[in-house]
């Protein structure tokens, strides 16, 4: 009986890429297509070659790779001939909040309005140049307005001394999170500057976790991945 395994690879959330020996892509699944919006083909091919087993077969290596909102904890590299080499990346599981969120008590909210209100409040105390790019077509969704406003204030305040601040809000195409056994889309709020304070990072992470928001804190940016709960 012939079995077509390609569909199973397509359904997998783990990126899978098949290269030829010169780095040209022969096949990639849907998860990989999304990933290539954040990392170059050459970089992933170089990783595959660097971590390939010495002989035919496959080798799994634990390592941390971070590309924007993508975080991986391991890779498998394999080859059966000198012409092709495959790379599979394993997504780091999202940390599940120990606090069950009561979505039925959330308020349906236009996040653009809530974001603009908190930015206006930030501007009353700070005159930093600020650019805002949002997707006005994002639908309203359920959120804990009080908690999220606290999170926004803490996050914006981390950039209080930055020379300029860039804020963007967009839907992360192809990504989702499971909440109450339901698959929810994710939107990303990204705040970037030439630097920021880290004195309230612990508070930001705590507030984010309380609403099952993933927080990605770096030296010059904070990104919040927010479940779009309907």
SVG drawing of the C-alpha trace seen along z (x, -y; Angstrom):
<svg xmlns="http://www.w3.org/2000/svg" viewBox="-19 -66 51 68">
<polyline fill="none" stroke="black" stroke-width="0.4" points="0.0,0.0 1.4,-3.4 1.3,-6.0 1.7,-9.7 3.5,-11.2 3.7,-14.7 0.3,-15.7 1.5,-14.7 4.6,-16.9 2.5,-19.8 0.2,-19.5 3.2,-19.6 3.9,-22.9 7.6,-22.1 9.4,-23.6 10.8,-20.9 13.1,-21.8 14.8,-19.6 17.9,-21.1 20.1,-19.9 23.8,-19.9 24.2,-23.4 21.6,-24.9 18.7,-25.1 15.3,-24.2 13.8,-21.1 10.8,-20.9 9.5,-22.8 6.3,-22.6 3.9,-25.4 5.6,-26.1 8.9,-26.7 7.4,-29.1 6.3,-31.3 9.7,-31.0 11.5,-32.2 9.9,-35.6 12.4,-36.0 15.5,-34.0 17.5,-33.5 17.7,-30.3 21.5,-30.4 21.5,-30.6 19.3,-27.5 21.3,-25.6 24.5,-26.5 23.0,-25.2 22.0,-21.9 25.5,-21.4 27.1,-22.3 25.0,-19.8 24.8,-17.0 25.9,-13.5 29.3,-12.3 27.7,-9.3 24.4,-8.7 21.4,-8.8 20.2,-11.5 21.3,-13.4 19.2,-15.4 20.9,-18.2 19.6,-20.3 20.2,-24.0 18.4,-27.3 17.5,-29.2 15.5,-32.4 14.0,-34.2 11.7,-37.0 8.7,-35.2 10.0,-31.7 11.9,-29.8 13.3,-26.4 14.9,-24.0 16.3,-21.3 16.9,-20.3 17.2,-17.1 19.5,-16.9 19.5,-13.9 20.7,-12.6 20.7,-9.3 22.9,-10.4 25.3,-13.2 22.6,-15.1 20.0,-16.0 20.0,-17.1 17.0,-17.7 16.5,-20.0 13.6,-19.8 13.3,-22.4 11.4,-21.8 9.2,-24.5 9.8,-25.4 6.4,-24.7 4.6,-27.7 4.6,-27.9 1.1,-27.2 -0.2,-29.6 -0.9,-28.1 -3.7,-30.6 -6.8,-29.7 -8.1,-32.7 -11.8,-33.3 -12.5,-34.4 -16.2,-34.7 -15.4,-37.7 -13.3,-39.4 -14.6,-42.5 -14.7,-42.5 -12.2,-45.2 -10.8,-47.1 -7.1,-46.8 -6.2,-49.7 -8.3,-52.1 -6.9,-50.6 -3.4,-50.9 -3.8,-54.5 -5.3,-55.5 -2.3,-54.1 0.1,-55.7 -1.6,-59.1 -1.2,-58.5 2.5,-57.7 2.9,-60.9 1.6,-63.1 4.9,-62.3 7.3,-61.6 8.1,-63.5 10.0,-60.8 9.5,-60.6 7.1,-57.8 5.9,-56.0 2.8,-53.8 1.9,-51.2 -1.2,-49.1 -3.6,-47.0 -6.9,-48.7 -8.7,-45.6 -7.9,-43.6 -11.3,-42.4 -12.3,-43.2 -11.6,-40.3 -11.9,-39.4 -9.3,-40.6 -8.8,-41.5 -8.7,-45.3 -7.4,-46.1 -4.6,-43.7 -3.7,-44.5 -3.6,-48.2 -1.3,-47.6 0.9,-45.5 0.9,-48.2 1.9,-51.0 4.8,-48.9 6.0,-48.0 5.8,-51.5 7.5,-52.9 10.5,-50.6 11.2,-52.9 10.8,-56.2 14.4,-57.4 14.6,-56.0 15.5,-58.5 12.8,-57.1 10.2,-54.4 8.6,-52.3 5.4,-50.4 3.7,-48.0 0.6,-45.8 -0.1,-42.9 -1.6,-39.5 1.0,-36.6 0.0,-34.7 -0.1,-30.9 0.5,-31.0 -1.9,-30.1 -2.2,-29.2 -4.5,-26.8 -6.7,-28.3 -9.5,-26.2 -8.9,-23.5 -9.6,-26.1 -7.1,-27.2 -6.8,-31.0 -4.9,-33.3 -2.1,-35.5 -1.5,-39.2 1.9,-40.7 2.5,-44.1 6.2,-45.0 7.9,-48.0 11.4,-48.7 14.0,-51.4 17.7,-52.1 17.6,-50.8 15.3,-50.5 15.2,-50.0 14.9,-46.4 14.0,-47.3 10.4,-46.1 11.0,-43.0 9.8,-40.6 6.5,-42.6 6.0,-42.7 6.5,-38.9 4.1,-38.3 1.4,-40.5 1.7,-38.9 1.6,-35.4 -1.6,-36.2 -3.4,-36.7 -1.5,-33.9 0.4,-36.5 3.9,-35.5 6.4,-38.2 9.7,-38.4 12.1,-40.8 15.3,-41.8 17.9,-44.6 16.2,-46.9 12.7,-45.6 9.6,-44.0 7.2,-41.9 3.9,-40.7 2.1,-37.8 -1.6,-38.2 -4.2,-35.5 -7.1,-36.8 -9.9,-35.3 -13.3,-35.5"/>
</svg>
